[in-house]
Amino acid sequence: MDQQALIEAPEPQRAAHVARVLIDSALPHLDRPFDYLIPPSMREQVQPGVRVKVPFGGRQLAGFVLEVLDELPVEHKLKPLAKLVSPTVALHPEIARLAQAVAERYAGTLWDVVRLAVPARAARVETEQRELRYPELPPRQGQLDEYAGGAESAGRWAAGQAHRAVVTWAPNNQGSWPGFLLDACLPVLASGRRALIVVPDARDLQLLAGYLDSELGPESYARLHADDGPTPRYRNYLKAIGGEVPLVIGTRAAALCHVPDLGLMIIWQDDDASHREQRAPYPHARQIALLRSQLDEVGLLIAGTSRSVEAQRLVATDWAQELKLPRALLRERAPRVVAAASDFELERDPVLARARIPALAWREASAALKHGPVLVQVARTGFMPAIACQNCRSLARCLDCQGPLQLSSSGAALSCRWCARTYRNYACQTCGSTQIRAASVGSERTADELGQAFPSVPVLSSTGAKPLFEVPDRPALVVSTPGVEPVAEAGYRAVLLLDAQKMLAHDALRNAEQVLARWFAAASLARGDGVVVLTGDPSVAGAALIRYDPAGFAERELAERREVGLPPAVRSAIVSGPGAGLLVRRLQAPVQVHGPTILEGPPLEHRYVLFFSYADGPAVTGQLRSLRAQMAATKEPVAQVSIDPDQVL
């Protein structure tokens, strides 16, 4: 081409104003940004994080601008944006990056994570006038300083370091767990940074908010909870992302909220199942916090009344520092824990020690009710029946994968819930007996039964359907299912843990860990001079409660799971649905495949359990994500993927 032709040739189209948009679609094969031209009328307002409408497939879809590009050569004509929905930045770039990391870890789509992070828009809220209200921080001696390494951790967070710590909070008559969390935040707030606290449910959020109201005032924090309604939730979301408050509190979705100058993120009770999102891709708030700490160099504190095996793994791998209360101080503050099935009690009461209300529990409750309330924790209704040996009560496990055995119908052979192996001539691995029994059959509310046992005091009931949040400091019998125990004004004089045998008989990998967490949560509500009575036969979990040593139990559980290769010593995935078999057969990553088991139909569906190492995790989840996208693009049968689920049953 000569010089004149070069001069006259048209310049390549340059998109001086191109918006890269994430569209509202959960389809795996559309999980990528699409480019659109920004019309001249929108160029001043379109920036990363704003909401737009774009033409797509003959329709207009909602979306977020992820990036604005200048002078990008393109080979085809781009469509223009259809509409700028709002100039308010709702999805900040660091949250978009975090959402991408969460989607990759959980083999999900970016949009599914973004819709968890950004609440629905309430247009009139964006026009409200808002201002920064930074409260005066009260001078106080922090509870965290009493823990070995606590003062050092607080100093590192205040200095802006991405320090990570795990702590088991012990009961304290001079303070509460909301006070403990605030004490951990105060050095960070004093340095001019902000803090984010994520709690499991509405009950804990209400307790935390009430405490902050009294200590710092209601304008000191933004509260994020779906049940608050669209308008209040979006108003608080804008306060949080705008940096108008020093503290942000909320439930699991709050872990994805943008907080300017975030210095510390706290996950309270990380072993609570409510931290797991119930919508795809089912992320856990603890894992989101871990990713966020790593990506954005944010301080992290995992705290609770118990210790999850996942948190113990972080300590064991030196990824997080353990903060421990000195044993002498723990003995001084923790309530006295006694077992109804101890050798002494069995000698005094060989029959009633194993009764639902043993004589020991009767005596302690009767004495405590003279001075204040008594908490009685009973098993939830509807525990899944488990199969155990009739002779020694050992739970029935598969010889191949250690999965739980089930009995689908009377006369049927036992089969594994994980790998589907059948056992027509099952024999107990512990004692050799061939006789089996149902280890648990569930329990109904027991308030009436206990009311007859203690007829002279009022009986209050707290269940998931009708929870109580607080009870006064006067004699009362408070019957509660796990997770909804009300707080006593001055602490419970006694806590009775009934149905221990039924709770431990629930056949699931994490059952003992979860049951112990419920026991410690109930025990933490007792006064320091109170008593906790544990019923049922001796158990490893019960021994940990008596020693008041949740970390020791978690350490033992982690060691046992490493030995047999079970989560969280390894990572896991569940693949189910009509296309599960096709997806698993195409998977080339190094995984152990257990299954398939057949899910109840029609239509006929299969379920696979996959185990893989942490080192291979990115490769496995990447392949699962890619295969789902390919299958969706070719309209093959659907396969659902759940990564690192709480239960692999």
Disulfide bonds with the S-S distance in Angstrom:
none
